[in-house]
Amino acid sequence: MGSAAGADGLTQQQQQFLRDLFPGRQALFPQEQTWIYGSDAGRFFAQPWAVVRPSTLEQVQEVLQWAQTERVPLFPRARATNVVGGCVPLGGGVVLSTLFLDRILELDERDFTAVVQPGVSTSRLQVRAEELGLFYPPDPASVGISSIGGNAATNAGGMRAVKYGVTGDYVLGCQAVLPGGRTIRSGGRVHKDAVGLDLTSLLVGSEGTLALMTELTLKLLPRPQASASLLAGFAEQEAGLEAAGAVFRSGLLPAAVEFMDRKAVECLRSAGACEIPRGTDCLLLFKLDGSRSCLDSEIEALERHLREHGPNTLSTGVTPSEEEELWQPRRALNPASFHLGPDKLSLDVTVPRGSVGQAVDRAQDAGRRNGIHAVTFGHLGDGNIHVNFIHDARGPGQAEAAGKAAWELVFQVLHLRGTISGEHGVGLAKLPYVELQLDREKVDIMRGIKQVFDPRGILNPGKGY
Amino acid sequence: MGSAAGADGLTQQQQQFLRDLFPGRQALFPQEQTWIYGSDAGRFFAQPWAVVRPSTLEQVQEVLQWAQTERVPLFPRARATNVVGGCVPLGGGVVLSTLFLDRILELDERDFTAVVQPGVSTSRLQVRAEELGLFYPPDPASVGISSIGGNAATNAGGMRAVKYGVTGDYVLGCQAVLPGGRTIRSGGRVHKDAVGLDLTSLLVGSEGTLALMTELTLKLLPRPQASASLLAGFAEQEAGLEAAGAVFRSGLLPAAVEFMDRKAVECLRSAGACEIPRGTDCLLLFKLDGSRSCLDSEIEALERHLREHGPNTLSTGVTPSEEEELWQPRRALNPASFHLGPDKLSLDVTVPRGSVGQAVDRAQDAGRRNGIHAVTFGHLGDGNIHVNFIHDARGPGQAEAAGKAAWELVFQVLHLRGTISGEHGVGLAKLPYVELQLDREKVDIMRGIKQVFDPRGILNPGKGY
């Protein structure tokens, strides 16, 4: 994968057009400046022909008009924290970065809405909202560096999805520019809208294949008054999963319910990331939030449900620093998993909530059968589990073994009526599996819709479907 | 409006095809049997050519294949509780009723999902879910008689939308048959899915113009342990709206926040529907739900916020019968509003939450200016207000005055950055206003998408956009 074409993919005239439209640092051509725009947090790479970084709507409109006329592929790119190659310019083309479209245009305490450009970082919006007593719930793991535009393009989830839903649940409307430069507005700042087809939901999660969102109107909530976290360890994975199931059935709705399996515990221990009692087979991590007056009784109820399933450790944190300490293992996990090996093939499958235990078993089986490590963790509440197949690609047959384990897991997940991606999207990484999950008729319809938005196929070609 | 064509719109051969495909009572042709299928809860009417009531997927597939080949318009119809003419066969065609597709196929306590056919009544699903300790939150006003399929086709909202969202937030996936008989599956029983375009959200709210949903997979929540209701009256409308705003800003998230204006109070009083202290200018009705241990402190907090705004009455109900009594005025309101006049022109506009007060003022102004009654009430939490322009169409110029008031309100709502429909959809009733709200580019895209699903335009033609 990868190409060394560089700016040679564009004619002199085309380069000049981009230079005129994007003055100074807004356009990049030299390979040493553009190559960093050829990758993302996964390990895919392709050399861009050029990178443009618009700062105005008009620039976006003009470049999309030009690209359609000239049939130049455009690859929208936000902060590139995605891990599936979603914004890699495979096949060659111009990278369209939203880096300079980074203004928070409005934060409205009475409407409970924010209007932002796509390049605004998720955490910056969260901090600004909190200063006003407001709350933007979606919190993908990359929240500190990812952007709202990228979150919307991939319909990013995160830890709090079990209670609060995913990014798409907070996008009330958007302005978006289509190939050819046409600009549409969909939805708006109302919390309910029953007029016309829901194009906003169609654009959310479309992985930049339909249009470039230039402005997003987001729903905000009141900031919860208080929160608390609980970490519980169990000697048997089954007991841990049973405990989580009992919590849901009781009517408690935690903001987050995270799970880490035996291998994950092993990683954390060998990385020295935290103290975990011997004989712990799985960890559960809960976050509760809500009104202060409720929280104590909810903590009590949650502790009671967990105790009934015999944890070998149970800690509760109610201050920010206590909470932070309990979340430490979860945050340390991804880096810690490299203690088992230098390479990782990662899947973010989702199964129906009742099948999480089976999915975890099958991920572990797939690792074992193929002689590699399967580290399993994730968002238990919505059935979204991350599986890192850790291996050493330099070892004989290891990369193939990881690939084989991934295929086996994909089949098992589909058998459990799950999906091959809960929040990362398809990008390039999951393309080989898509046709296993989606029937021909659905793919035909999706391609028909793509054709309506992007008749010449210039926007993020080769991704998603 | 209306046509007397009856079965004459179909050839003998076409009628025979339908008779063969739909044995016995599944097909209706005589006008005295079909006319009831020509209307809905609004006052639109058109005589169907015939009514077919499939009970199997295969019948749906065959009739959609046939209709496309023969270019016969098909009008999907669920329980027809919509008030905008959404399923009226204007222009002539065959009504496709989902009445016999009424099975709850699955209720899963571990996955927190239900799989239902479109004709299942909303309340039946709710009752069955509650028996298992589960909860299906969407509760449009017509919940007792409306169906899940109709709710999904219109993305129906309801009282609890402020906390729990609308129907679309609970549709995880569907099976749907397209014109031509093609069948797609979109989404599934997972709570998160990032693979492919979100066709489920596109079908939800499409008012039956794209496909016929034959199976819906719904997300369920755990049943809340307890609930309570509060009714507060205020001498000044402004104080009431301020009180509601203060509640939201405090971080409390009630399941419902309903509002009734001065005219609404007047209707209720003249209908003798309930006791309301003299000098009450507006009523607020709250429902809280959640864990039993939280509820008391939330009631206390809510009462405190309301008292700060000087209500002239405040009642709290915690048992089912006490709660029911407090909700009585809200339920009595629609029938009671006819005490002001025999005819009603009703809008369900939605504005940004912070503009609700202005929208209510403008609705009242529009009524006053045109010499008719404007009864304003609705779902304050999400800015969705219902305005009934009550008049007597037999009086000179009254019908015109109501129409003029509606147009004035539509302009005002759009000026406030609202939408002309929060939950009823467009159907026939709102068609005249659509192009004021949606820009040309968006309409073009919607029509392009319609073309992908329904190239010959046979499904619910003339509706929505």
Interface residues (C-beta under 8 A of the other chain):
Chain A: D108 E109 R110 D111 F112 T113 G133 T154 N155 G157 A161 V162 G165 V166 G168 D169 L178 R182 T183 I184 R185 S186 G188 R189 V190 H191 K192 D193 A194 V195 G196 L197 D198 L199 S201 L202 V204 G205 S206 L210 L221 P222 R223 P224 Q225 G245 F248 R249 S250 G251 L252 L253 G290 S291 S293 C294 S297 E298 E300 A301 D348 T350 V351 P352 R353 G354 S355 H379 G381 D382 G383 N384 R417 G418 T419 I420 S421 G422 E423 H424 G425 V426 K430 V434 Q437 L438 D439 E441 K442 V443 D444 I445 M446 G448 I449 Q451 V452 F453 G464 Y465
Chain B: D108 E109 R110 D111 F112 T113 G133 T154 N155 G157 A161 V162 G165 V166 G168 D169 L178 R182 T183 I184 R185 S186 G188 R189 V190 H191 K192 D193 A194 V195 G196 L197 D198 L199 S201 L202 V204 G205 S206 L210 L221 P222 R223 P224 Q225 G245 F248 R249 S250 G251 L252 L253 G290 S291 S293 C294 S297 E298 E300 A301 T350 V351 P352 R353 G354 S355 H379 G381 D382 G383 N384 R417 G418 T419 I420 S421 G422 E423 H424 G425 V426 K430 V434 Q437 L438 D439 E441 K442 V443 I445 M446 G448 I449 Q451 V452 F453 G464 Y465
